Amino acid sequence: MANSKEQKIVVFIELKDSDQNLIIHGLKLAAIFKKELCLLYNYQPKQKKQRDELKQKLQSYAAIVKQEVPEQLVSTLLLCESQTQLPDRLAEDYEGIIIVLNSLNLRSYTTALAETSIPFLFVHPESKIMDYNHLLQPIDLRKEISDSSLWCSYFGRFNAAQIVTISANDKTKEAKTNVMKNTEMTRKLYEKFKIAHKRYKGSRSSLRNVFEALELALASDCNLLVILGSSTITPVDLLIGLPERKVIKAAGKLPVMVINPRKDNYILCD
């Protein structure tokens, strides 16, 4: 059982071979931020009779982690929650601060992603990219950029990460002003914590800035792309796919952290 008072890096377990690499990523993050590692399995109501078996499997995972990394605090969590309720439950009841998920199963987590107040880190199950010390952050006109900047700063402060930002190139006066404010706010934050960073002005508008950032990330030695999710979700978005889903799919083995601009985000306790 998870200790609800400790902030946690939560790994979404699927009870598949792919879990092993997700746990390794979770361990890396737990080491960076000096947090508890929590192995979560969210079972379906039809699996209720298998609850004891599922609990035993989770505990066997935790035992392996303790054997390999004795100094790491690790716990397990077995829940049966809807995708809409799960993120708040993890944040409010169990102090989850990052959730690590299998990027290949992104479609299964779309509903939870729209409801979360915790960053979702999507990791390809075969990805060995886990230094998390060279981040790329797109900056657009939304005020919630402050949330993605704050999380980038955590990696800068606790993992000596370097951060590259690419600012949108909007045409209207208001949009330009908002992008400029966000760029300046981000610069001041990184300078406050003496975080190494570089700034670039992109060629695309706020609507397409995230895709330009992805191109730059894939063409460089970036090992984490940090983006905001969709501020609004329309029926058309659900039909053709949200931008963040397209980015994560195209990112391949590059980890992508998605921060939900629709919710107030929980912060990391130093």
Phi, psi and omega in degrees: 000141181285144172278111188291346184274346180264131174295144191227147164266115185261127176254122181280102183279140179245359183058048176227170179300331182294344181300325186304313182289325177298321179295322178298317176298317178299320178297319179299314180294320179297323178290320180299312186264359179057055181237165176289144173264128181239124179263115185251134166235123180256100187273160179277151179307327181291347179266008186303322180292341180266010188304316181296320179294318179296319179298319180295320179296317178299316181295327178291324174299313182297322180297321178295317178300315181295326179292319183279325182229077187302330184281349183276127174286125183223142179220171178235155181215121179246115183232163172225083185236152174289158180298331180285328183268336187302311183302315180295323178298316180294321181287310189279321185265335187233007174059037175290138180239338173216139175244124180263126184227159177284116183294336180289341180251029183308318183304327181291340186251010184300316181296315180297322181297325180287343184253352191282146171250013178238138176302138173260126177253111181267124184235131173291134184297348177252006184287130174255009181274101185212023176287329178053040181235009175219095187261151173234130185231118172282141178241119179243199188276354186283141180293338180289357173305333178301328179290315179292326177295320179298317180291322174299321180295328177298316178294325177293318183285319188259349181227014180051036182286144171266144185235131174249128177249147175230116186270144179294155179242082182274164185259324183283154183298314182297315180296317178301318180297317181294319178296318180297317178298317180294320179297317180292318178300317180294317178302313181297321179297313182292323178291326178302319182261011177055046180266128178296128182207154175233148182238135176231147172261124182280183181249356185246161182286175180301330180290333184243000184302322183295328180284326174294322177297319178298315179301316180294320180298316182289336181269359183237190178265026176302139176237010171199126174257125182247118185228160169272145173283190182285135178282328175229148179235115182257165175303327178295319178301317181292332181283313185262349178105135179291150178305319181296328177293319179295320180295312182297318179296316182287338182291339179063242183268004175280122178299141179232122175263128180246126179250130186277115180282354182274351182228152171289129185269142173290149183250159180280134176271127181295000000 
